[in-house]
Amino acid sequence: MKGADAYIKFVFLTGVSKFSKASIFSGLNMLEDISLTPKFGNICGYTQANVENEFLPYLKGVDLEKVKAWYNGYNFLKDDVYNPFDLLKFIKNDFF
């Protein structure tokens, strides 16, 4: 990423630990941690409304309560959200 600084406007980084701001010459010194900002509370997953509006055609014949029990468990100061990777993998692999 360092070589592409001039072309990068927005980067979404995920992980389980914070970045340390080590160098005054690093572009990563401009990081803003939005993980505890309520207006971004649903940014890291699919909401129930997303599943019902966008994914319902791919979930015909699926017990949505079971899907909810397995994949809807994250909450970042707002609604519970579905794990995006796991839900898409579920749909792709026809686990129903």
Backbone as a printed PyTorch tensor [residue, N CA C, xyz], in Angstrom:
tensor([[[  0.8080,  -1.1900,   0.0000],
         [  0.0000,   0.0000,   0.0000],
         [  0.8560,   1.2610,   0.0000]],

        [[  2.0180,   1.1640,   0.6000],
         [  2.8510,   2.3510,   0.7580],
         [  3.1750,   3.0030,  -0.5840]],

        [[  3.4410,   2.2260,  -1.5970],
         [  3.7770,   2.7750,  -2.9080],
         [  2.5880,   3.3850,  -3.6380]],

        [[  1.3700,   3.1270,  -3.1480],
         [  0.1720,   3.6370,  -3.8110],
         [ -0.4900,   4.7630,  -3.0290]],

        [[  0.2010,   5.3580,  -2.0790],
         [ -0.3580,   6.4130,  -1.2320],
         [ -1.0960,   7.4930,  -2.0210]],

        [[ -0.5430,   7.9000,  -3.1240],
         [ -1.1210,   8.9980,  -3.9000],
         [ -2.4830,   8.6290,  -4.4920]],

        [[ -2.7670,   7.3460,  -4.6260],
         [ -3.9910,   6.8940,  -5.2720],
         [ -5.0510,   6.4070,  -4.2940]],

        [[ -4.7060,   6.2910,  -3.0330],
         [ -5.6300,   5.7380,  -2.0420],
         [ -6.3750,   6.8610,  -1.3380]],

        [[ -7.7020,   6.8020,  -1.4180],
         [ -8.5270,   7.7990,  -0.7420],
         [ -9.1220,   7.2240,   0.5400]],

        [[ -9.5410,   5.9560,   0.4920],
         [-10.1850,   5.3240,   1.6370],
         [ -9.7700,   3.8640,   1.6880]],

        [[ -9.4010,   3.4090,   2.8600],
         [ -9.0310,   2.0050,   3.0620],
         [ -9.7810,   1.5110,   4.2880]],

        [[-10.3560,   0.3430,   4.1740],
         [-11.0800,  -0.2590,   5.2890],
         [-10.2610,  -1.4320,   5.7930]],

        [[ -9.6540,  -1.2800,   6.9580],
         [ -8.8310,  -2.3270,   7.5520],
         [ -9.6060,  -3.0270,   8.6520]],

        [[ -9.4930,  -4.3380,   8.7020],
         [-10.1420,  -5.0770,   9.7860],
         [ -9.0980,  -5.9040,  10.4990]],

        [[ -9.3640,  -6.2360,  11.7140],
         [ -8.4340,  -7.0490,  12.4810],
         [ -8.8360,  -7.0960,  13.9380]],

        [[ -8.0310,  -7.7520,  14.7160],
         [ -8.3680,  -7.9030,  16.1270],
         [ -7.4830,  -7.0770,  17.0360]],

        [[ -6.4790,  -6.4310,  16.4880],
         [ -5.6100,  -5.6110,  17.3290],
         [ -5.4130,  -4.2450,  16.6930]],

        [[ -5.1000,  -3.2870,  17.4950],
         [ -4.9010,  -1.9210,  17.0030],
         [ -3.5430,  -1.7840,  16.3230]],

        [[ -3.4690,  -0.8700,  15.3640],
         [ -2.2020,  -0.5200,  14.7490],
         [ -1.4850,   0.4590,  15.6600]],

        [[ -0.1870,   0.3350,  15.7400],
         [  0.5640,   1.3580,  16.4780],
         [  1.1030,   2.3460,  15.4650]],

        [[  1.0900,   3.5790,  15.8080],
         [  1.5630,   4.6380,  14.9200],
         [  3.0510,   4.8230,  15.1800]],

        [[  3.8650,   4.1330,  14.3920],
         [  5.2860,   4.0190,  14.7000],
         [  6.1580,   5.1080,  14.1030]],

        [[  5.8070,   5.6190,  12.9510],
         [  6.7080,   6.5350,  12.2670],
         [  5.9680,   7.7950,  11.8200]],

        [[  6.6060,   8.9350,  11.9530],
         [  5.9710,  10.1700,  11.5050],
         [  5.9180,  10.2580,   9.9820]],

        [[  6.6390,   9.3680,   9.3050],
         [  6.6660,   9.3710,   7.8470],
         [  5.7020,   8.3550,   7.2490]],

        [[  4.9920,   7.6360,   8.0730],
         [  4.0800,   6.6040,   7.6100],
         [  2.7050,   7.1910,   7.3180]],

        [[  2.1150,   6.7830,   6.2130],
         [  0.7490,   7.1910,   5.8840],
         [ -0.2570,   6.6230,   6.8630]],

        [[  0.1170,   5.5550,   7.5610],
         [ -0.8020,   4.9630,   8.5270],
         [ -0.9710,   5.8140,   9.7810]],

        [[ -0.2400,   6.8930,   9.8960],
         [ -0.4310,   7.7890,  11.0330],
         [ -1.7560,   8.5380,  10.9380]],

        [[ -2.3980,   8.4820,   9.7980],
         [ -3.6560,   9.1940,   9.5960],
         [ -4.8580,   8.3000,   9.8770]],

        [[ -4.6670,   7.1710,  10.5410],
         [ -5.7600,   6.2420,  10.8180],
         [ -6.7890,   6.8560,  11.7540]],

        [[ -8.0380,   6.4880,  11.5140],
         [ -9.1120,   6.8620,  12.4280],
         [ -9.8540,   5.5840,  12.7950]],

        [[ -9.9100,   5.2540,  14.0550],
         [-10.5850,   4.0560,  14.5370],
         [-12.0750,   4.3580,  14.6560]],

        [[-12.8880,   3.7440,  13.7830],
         [-14.3290,   3.9910,  13.8010],
         [-15.0990,   2.8460,  14.4560]],

        [[-14.3900,   1.8940,  15.0390],
         [-15.0470,   0.6980,  15.5700],
         [-16.0470,   0.9830,  16.6810]],

        [[-15.9120,   2.0840,  17.3900],
         [-16.8500,   2.4170,  18.4570],
         [-17.6350,   3.6980,  18.1720]],

        [[-17.8210,   3.9930,  16.8900],
         [-18.6020,   5.1470,  16.4750],
         [-19.9930,   4.6660,  16.0680]],

        [[-21.0440,   5.0430,  16.7870],
         [-22.3810,   4.5020,  16.5260],
         [-22.8650,   4.6100,  15.0810]],

        [[-22.5420,   5.6950,  14.3800],
         [-23.0620,   5.8150,  13.0080],
         [-22.4620,   4.7690,  12.0590]],

        [[-21.3670,   4.1230,  12.4500],
         [-20.7730,   3.0620,  11.6450],
         [-21.0430,   1.6830,  12.2390]],

        [[-22.0150,   1.5890,  13.1240],
         [-22.2870,   0.3500,  13.8490],
         [-22.6440,  -0.8460,  12.9940]],

        [[-23.1640,  -0.6400,  11.7950],
         [-23.5600,  -1.7560,  10.9220],
         [-22.5940,  -1.9790,   9.7620]],

        [[-21.4650,  -1.3200,   9.7720],
         [-20.5670,  -1.3510,   8.6180],
         [-19.8640,  -2.7060,   8.4300]],

        [[-19.7850,  -3.4840,   9.4750],
         [-19.0040,  -4.7330,   9.4120],
         [-19.8380,  -5.9810,   9.2120]],

        [[-21.0310,  -5.8590,   8.6840],
         [-21.8470,  -7.0490,   8.4620],
         [-23.1450,  -6.7190,   7.7640]],

        [[-23.9560,  -7.7570,   7.5510],
         [-25.2630,  -7.5900,   6.9280],
         [-26.3280,  -7.5410,   8.0090]],

        [[-27.2340,  -6.5950,   7.9040],
         [-28.3370,  -6.4950,   8.8580],
         [-29.4470,  -7.4720,   8.4600]],

        [[-30.4230,  -7.6310,   9.3400],
         [-31.5760,  -8.4690,   9.0200],
         [-32.2840,  -7.9290,   7.7870]],

        [[-32.3830,  -6.6000,   7.6770],
         [-33.0150,  -5.9880,   6.4980],
         [-32.2470,  -6.3280,   5.2230]],

        [[-30.9170,  -6.3430,   5.2750],
         [-30.1200,  -6.7360,   4.1080],
         [-30.4640,  -8.1500,   3.6740]],

        [[-30.5170,  -9.0520,   4.6360],
         [-30.8040, -10.4640,   4.3300],
         [-32.1900, -10.5820,   3.7000]],

        [[-33.1770,  -9.9080,   4.2820],
         [-34.5510, -10.0120,   3.7870],
         [-34.7530,  -9.3100,   2.4500]],

        [[-33.9940,  -8.2620,   2.1720],
         [-34.1730,  -7.5120,   0.9270],
         [-33.2590,  -7.9750,  -0.2020]],

        [[-31.9850,  -8.1780,   0.0810],
         [-31.0270,  -8.4910,  -0.9700],
         [-30.7660,  -9.9850,  -1.1490]],

        [[-30.8220, -10.7570,  -0.0740],
         [-30.4090, -12.1540,  -0.1480],
         [-31.5570, -13.1570,  -0.1670]],

        [[-32.7700, -12.7240,   0.0810],
         [-33.8940, -13.6480,   0.1620],
         [-34.0440, -14.5340,  -1.0760]],

        [[-33.8400, -13.9980,  -2.2990],
         [-33.9510, -14.8750,  -3.4710],
         [-32.9560, -16.0520,  -3.4490]],

        [[-31.8370, -15.8950,  -2.7580],
         [-30.8250, -16.9520,  -2.6900],
         [-31.0620, -17.8960,  -1.5160]],

        [[-32.0640, -17.6100,  -0.7090],
         [-32.3090, -18.3900,   0.5030],
         [-33.6760, -19.0740,   0.4810]],

        [[-34.1910, -19.3530,  -0.7030],
         [-35.4820, -20.0500,  -0.8150],
         [-35.3630, -21.4450,  -0.2060]],

        [[-36.3280, -21.7870,   0.6220],
         [-36.3400, -23.0960,   1.2600],
         [-35.4690, -23.1950,   2.4990]],

        [[-34.8960, -22.0800,   2.9160],
         [-33.9910, -22.0600,   4.0630],
         [-34.7560, -21.6190,   5.3090]],

        [[-34.4920, -22.2730,   6.4160],
         [-35.0570, -21.8520,   7.6990],
         [-34.2610, -20.6360,   8.1650]],

        [[-34.8160, -19.4460,   7.9740],
         [-34.0950, -18.2020,   8.2770],
         [-33.7730, -18.0580,   9.7640]],

        [[-34.5640, -18.6780,  10.6330],
         [-34.2540, -18.6290,  12.0600],
         [-32.9680, -19.3990,  12.3710]],

        [[-32.7590, -20.5160,  11.6650],
         [-31.5100, -21.2760,  11.8470],
         [-30.3240, -20.4850,  11.3050]],

        [[-30.5020, -19.8470,  10.1540],
         [-29.4380, -19.0190,   9.5820],
         [-29.0950, -17.8910,  10.5540]],

        [[-30.1290, -17.2850,  11.1200],
         [-29.9240, -16.1970,  12.0700],
         [-29.1670, -16.6910,  13.3050]],

        [[-29.5100, -17.8640,  13.7920],
         [-28.8390, -18.4130,  14.9770],
         [-27.3570, -18.6760,  14.7150]],

        [[-27.0230, -19.0870,  13.4960],
         [-25.6330, -19.4190,  13.1710],
         [-24.7910, -18.2100,  12.7870]],

        [[-25.3570, -17.2730,  12.0340],
         [-24.5450, -16.2320,  11.4020],
         [-24.8160, -14.8040,  11.8640]],

        [[-25.8460, -14.5830,  12.6790],
         [-26.1900, -13.2340,  13.1100],
         [-25.7780, -13.0800,  14.5630]],

        [[-24.5510, -12.5910,  14.7820],
         [-24.1010, -12.5230,  16.1520],
         [-23.1890, -11.3700,  16.4890]],

        [[-22.8640, -10.5390,  15.5250],
         [-21.9770,  -9.4170,  15.7920],
         [-22.7980,  -8.1830,  16.1350]],

        [[-22.2660,  -7.3460,  16.9840],
         [-22.9500,  -6.1110,  17.3150],
         [-21.8970,  -5.0700,  17.6620]],

        [[-21.8670,  -4.0030,  16.8640],
         [-20.9370,  -2.9000,  17.0860],
         [-21.7340,  -1.6330,  17.3710]],

        [[-22.3570,  -1.5620,  18.5410],
         [-23.1010,  -0.3840,  18.9900],
         [-24.3790,  -0.0990,  18.2260]],

        [[-24.8480,  -1.0150,  17.4080],
         [-26.0730,  -0.7820,  16.6550],
         [-26.8260,  -2.1000,  16.5640]],

        [[-27.3040,  -2.4650,  15.3860],
         [-28.0540,  -3.7060,  15.2050],
         [-27.1240,  -4.9130,  15.2100]],

        [[-27.6910,  -6.0780,  15.5040],
         [-26.9380,  -7.3090,  15.2930],
         [-26.7200,  -7.4450,  13.7920]],

        [[-25.5350,  -7.9060,  13.4060],
         [-25.2380,  -8.0820,  11.9850],
         [-24.7430,  -9.4920,  11.7230]],

        [[-24.9980,  -9.9460,  10.5060],
         [-24.5420, -11.2520,  10.0570],
         [-23.0850, -11.1580,   9.6450]],

        [[-22.3470, -12.2190,   9.8740],
         [-20.9680, -12.3100,   9.4160],
         [-21.0080, -12.4030,   7.8860]],

        [[-20.4800, -11.4110,   7.1690],
         [-20.5950, -11.4000,   5.7020],
         [-19.9170, -12.5830,   5.0240]],

        [[-18.7070, -12.9090,   5.4300],
         [-17.9720, -13.9960,   4.7910],
         [-18.7150, -15.3200,   4.9460]],

        [[-19.1510, -15.6130,   6.1530],
         [-19.8170, -16.8910,   6.4080],
         [-21.1720, -16.9840,   5.7260]],

        [[-21.9330, -15.9000,   5.7120],
         [-23.2380, -15.9310,   5.0540],
         [-23.0860, -16.1450,   3.5510]],

        [[-22.1350, -15.4590,   2.9270],
         [-21.9160, -15.6420,   1.4840],
         [-21.3930, -17.0380,   1.1740]],

        [[-20.5690, -17.5750,   2.0450],
         [-20.0770, -18.9390,   1.8680],
         [-21.2320, -19.9400,   1.9880]],

        [[-22.1230, -19.7110,   2.9340],
         [-23.3250, -20.5480,   3.1060],
         [-24.1340, -20.5800,   1.8210]],

        [[-24.3770, -19.4090,   1.2380],
         [-25.1580, -19.3190,   0.0020],
         [-24.4140, -19.9690,  -1.1590]],

        [[-23.1240, -19.6800,  -1.2950],
         [-22.3220, -20.2120,  -2.4100],
         [-22.2870, -21.7350,  -2.4060]],

        [[-22.1820, -22.3300,  -1.2380],
         [-22.0210, -23.7850,  -1.1350],
         [-23.3240, -24.5450,  -0.9520]],

        [[-24.4560, -23.8440,  -1.1020],
         [-25.7710, -24.5030,  -0.9730],
         [-25.8680, -25.3680,   0.2640]],

        [[-25.5980, -24.7850,   1.4320],
         [-25.6420, -25.5450,   2.6860],
         [-27.0580, -25.7980,   3.1700]],

        [[-28.0590, -25.5970,   2.3350],
         [-29.4320, -25.7990,   2.7830],
         [-30.1000, -26.8780,   1.9780]]])
